[in-house]
């Protein structure tokens, strides 16, 4: 449709990812039942494998087209950020204070509910309002509402921190070389 502005290429890739995963699952299912080495069962692996190769090839072309024409509008991306995205960070904050996550999850949920009840963004709740929900919140909780810090805290392998993303870029570049 002409009014459609969302990136179709990325929707196609999402769909192709499911297809590729399905082929992998099918092959694994066949493999798990084999007693040893080659068996006639593996004849069933050729058709999905050839389709898989075509699917991956098509996906690489789609991704290349998306990336070649991509325009990043950082200002729009920042404007789309919502403090509710940091609800898990609020829970993680309490975990770092020694509170079990199963408890922090509910506390964070109450903070979201309070924010909605007052019709204000969650990051605009005062320290007093947060402490009324849970006394373990201290003044440093307000630093939790920082998107850049949130990203950088995800520094486990495969995480979103700058160092981990650059690490993956390096791996991918070496694969392409």
C-alpha positions in Angstrom: 0.0 0.0 0.0 1.3 3.5 -0.8 0.7 4.9 2.7 2.9 2.1 4.2 6.1 3.5 5.6 7.5 0.6 7.7 10.5 -1.3 6.3 9.2 -4.3 4.4 12.7 -5.8 4.1 13.0 -6.2 7.8 9.6 -7.9 8.0 10.7 -10.3 5.3 13.9 -11.1 7.2 11.9 -11.8 10.3 9.8 -14.2 8.4 12.8 -15.9 6.7 14.4 -16.3 10.2 11.4 -18.5 11.2 11.7 -20.5 8.0 15.5 -21.1 8.5 14.9 -22.1 12.2 12.2 -24.5 11.1 14.6 -26.2 8.6 17.2 -26.5 11.4 14.7 -28.0 13.8 13.6 -30.5 11.1 17.2 -31.6 10.5 17.9 -31.9 14.2 14.8 -34.0 14.6 16.0 -36.4 11.8 19.5 -36.5 13.2 18.4 -37.4 16.8 16.9 -40.6 15.7 19.8 -41.9 13.8 21.8 -44.8 15.3 25.0 -44.0 13.6 26.6 -42.5 10.4 24.6 -42.2 7.2 21.0 -43.6 7.0 18.3 -43.3 4.4 16.5 -40.9 6.7 19.0 -38.2 5.6 17.6 -38.2 2.1 14.9 -36.0 3.7 17.6 -33.4 4.6 18.5 -32.4 1.0 15.3 -30.6 0.0 15.2 -28.4 3.2 19.0 -27.8 3.0 18.8 -26.5 -0.6 15.8 -24.3 0.4 17.8 -23.2 3.4 20.8 -22.1 1.3 18.4 -20.2 -1.0 16.7 -18.6 2.0 19.9 -17.5 3.6 21.2 -16.1 0.2 18.0 -14.2 -0.3 18.2 -12.9 3.3 21.7 -11.6 2.8 20.6 -9.7 -0.3 17.6 -8.3 1.6 19.8 -7.2 4.5 22.3 -5.7 2.1 19.5 -3.7 0.5 18.1 -2.5 3.8 21.5 -1.4 5.1 22.5 0.3 1.8 19.4 2.4 1.9 19.1 2.9 5.7 18.8 6.4 7.0 19.4 6.6 10.8 17.4 9.4 12.4 18.9 9.5 15.9 16.6 12.4 17.0 13.5 10.4 16.1 14.9 7.3 17.8 15.6 9.2 21.0 12.2 10.9 20.9 10.6 7.4 20.7 12.2 6.3 24.0 9.8 5.7 26.9 10.8 5.5 30.6 8.7 2.3 30.9 11.6 0.7 28.8 13.6 1.1 32.0 11.3 -0.8 34.3 13.7 -3.8 34.2 16.6 -1.4 35.1 14.5 -0.4 38.2 14.2 -4.1 39.2 17.9 -4.6 38.5 18.7 -1.6 40.7 17.1 -3.3 43.7 18.8 -6.7 42.8 22.1 -4.9 43.1 20.9 -3.9 46.6 20.4 -7.5 47.5 16.6 -7.8 46.8 15.6 -11.1 45.0 14.5 -10.5 41.4 11.2 -12.3 42.0 10.4 -9.5 44.5 12.0 -6.6 42.5 9.8 -7.6 39.5 6.7 -6.9 41.5 8.1 -3.7 43.0 9.0 -2.4 39.5 5.4 -3.3 38.4 4.0 -1.2 41.2 6.2 1.8 40.1 4.8 1.4 36.6 1.3 1.3 38.0 1.9 4.4 40.1 3.2 6.2 37.1 0.1 5.3 35.1 -2.2 6.2 38.0 -0.6 9.7 38.3 -0.4 10.0 34.5 3.3 11.0 34.6 6.3 9.3 33.1 8.0 6.8 35.4 11.2 8.8 35.5 9.3 11.8 37.0 8.2 9.9 40.1 9.8 11.6 43.0 12.2 9.8 45.4 9.4 10.1 48.1 6.9 8.4 45.7 9.3 5.6 45.0 10.1 5.1 48.6 6.4 4.9 49.4 6.4 1.9 47.1 9.6 0.4 48.6 11.8 1.9 51.3 14.9 0.4 49.8 14.9 3.0 47.1 17.6 5.6 47.9 18.6 8.9 46.1 20.8 7.1 43.6 17.7 5.4 42.1 17.1 8.5 40.0 20.2 7.7 38.0 18.5 4.5 36.9 16.5 6.5 34.4 19.3 6.9 31.9 19.0 5.1 28.6 22.8 5.2 27.8 23.6 3.7 31.2 21.0 1.0 30.7 22.5 0.0 27.4 26.1 0.0 28.8 25.0 -2.2 31.8 24.2 -5.0 29.3 27.9 -6.0 29.0 27.6 -9.8 29.0 28.7 -11.6 25.8 26.2 -10.7 23.1 25.0 -7.7 25.1 24.1 -4.2 23.9 27.0 -2.3 25.5 29.2 -0.4 23.1 32.2 -2.7 23.8 30.1 -5.8 23.1 28.6 -4.4 19.9 32.0 -3.4 18.6 33.3 -6.8 19.5 30.5 -8.4 17.3 31.2 -5.9 14.5 34.9 -7.0 14.5 33.8 -10.7 14.4 31.5 -10.1 11.5 34.0 -8.1 9.6 36.6 -10.8 10.0 34.0 -13.4 8.7 33.4 -11.2 5.6 37.1 -10.7 4.9 
